[in-house]
Amino acid sequence: MTVIQMSQRELGRLRVVVDLVDGRLTVDAAAELMGVGRRQVFRLRRAFEAAGAAGLISKKRGRPSNRKHGDTFRRTVLDLVREHYVDFGPTLAVEKLAARHGLHVGVETLRQWMIAAGLWIDRRHRLPSPHQPRRRRECLGELIQIDGSEHAWFEGRGATCTLLAFIDDATSRIMMLRFVASESAFDYFRATRLYLEMHGKPVAFYSDKHSIFRVNSKDAAGGDRITQFSRALTELNIDIICANVPQAKGRVERAFGTLQDRLVKELRLANIATIEAANSWLPAFIADYNARFGRAPLNPKNLHRALSPQDDPSGPFAMIYRT
């Protein structure tokens, strides 16, 4: 007794061809059911009449794929990964192999090669997050998440510094990045000034409970318990919302996770080691990041408002223009 192994697609074709040979289906109906042309239907019927069910089995089964990479190519790719991209993920490594070395390989192929070579650990079995995602805002500029991340952005080539990020909630686009020495009120004022000049006034900023954004001391005396930064935004009719937990501002938190992987490696490849050089280089990186990871808003309206003559930099906002 001979056992014939067939795929689900081949089994489906077998049922259709049997009905065709028995006269229960027309050629046109069989072609539509199998998703092939009439000539292919006639070829499959001849193959079935000549060899039975075995005639419908693909002749390529058991043969190496025509798209299979050779061992030399595989060794070359892995040698480059070990030399230049040993801490890169497969997706980013594939991009750099194509852009810098002209070597094209599929992400999943490289992932399997790296796992087999001990260069990558499969992360598909991570536990799901217990936090439910917050619904996105609908329009660009409706809510801008802001945060800073102190990190060894230049690795051993330069001092540890802070990256300030402005992420649009509706699209996950990076609206602005800026490297600064520390997460200080002075640097937030200067970064906010640049943001407003580039994009206009958003409806609201969404931040953590850093003392730059809100008064955290219960014993604070004097004033109206509003920070200078919040007062400046109020005069511009921009709301400031402080999240209760880090997970609430997940867009910017996840963006920093990606940046601490991709941006660090891109800075290394560009041999950038200073804040000034990094800030000059950032616009090209932001454009590429947004093309890869940004998404279209649910509503195409842009809610940023242009600075007007009534937004004269007086009072608390004057600090932004003095920085």
C-alpha positions, 0 to 999 in steps of 0.5 A: 500500500502506497501512502501519498502525502498531500498538502491542504491545497493539493487535497482541495484540488483533488476534490475539484478534479474528481468532480470535474472528471465525473462531470459534476463540475464544468471547466470554468467552475473548476478554474474558479474554485482552484483559482487557476486558468482554464489551461491549468485545469486541463493540465491537472485533469490530464495529470490526474487521469495519467497518474491518479492523485499522485499526479497532482503533487508538486514536483518541487517537493523534496528539492532545495528551493531555487531561492535558497542561499548558498553556504558561502553567502550565509557565512559571509552574512553571519561574519558581517553580523558578528563583526559589525552588528552583533547586538543588532536585531534581525530587522535592523541588521537586514536593513544595514546589510542591504544599505551598507554591504549590498547583501539582501536577505529576508528578515526571517531567514536572517533571524533563523541563521542568527538563532542557530549561530547563537547571535539572537534569542527568540523573544516570541514567548514573552509574557503579555503586558498586564496593562490595557492600551489607552485609546489613541487620540484621533488628530495630529497635535491633539496630544503630544507625549513628552519625556526625557531618557538619560542613557549612554546614547554615545556608549563609550565614545561620549558622556551620558546625556539625556534625550528629550522626545516629543511623540504624537499620540495619534500617529506615534510620530516623533515630532522632535528629538533633542539631546541635552546635558540633563532633564532640566527646566532650562532644557525643556523650555528651550526644546519646547520653544523649538517645538512651537516654532517648528509645529505650532501649538498643540492642544495638550502636552502629556507628561509624567509627574516630574517637578518641572511639570507639577508641584509635588511637595504638599508643603510648598508655600507661596505661589499658586502651586503651578510650575513656571513651565505649566504657567508658560503653557497656560498663557499659550492656551496649551494644556498640560496633563500629568500621567499617574503611571508610566504605562499611561504614556506608553507611546513615548515609553515604547518609543524610547525602547526602540530608540535605545536600540536603533538610535544608539546603533545608528549613532555608533555607525555614524561615529557621532559622540557629541550632543551638538553633532547628534542634534545636527544629525537627528532630522534625517533619523526622525524622517526615517523613523516616522516612515517606518513606524508612524501611522496615519491618524484616524482624523486627518485634521492637524490641531496644531495652532500657529503662534499669533501676535497675541502669543507675545513672549511675555511673563513666564513664556519669556524664559523660553525665548531667553534660553 
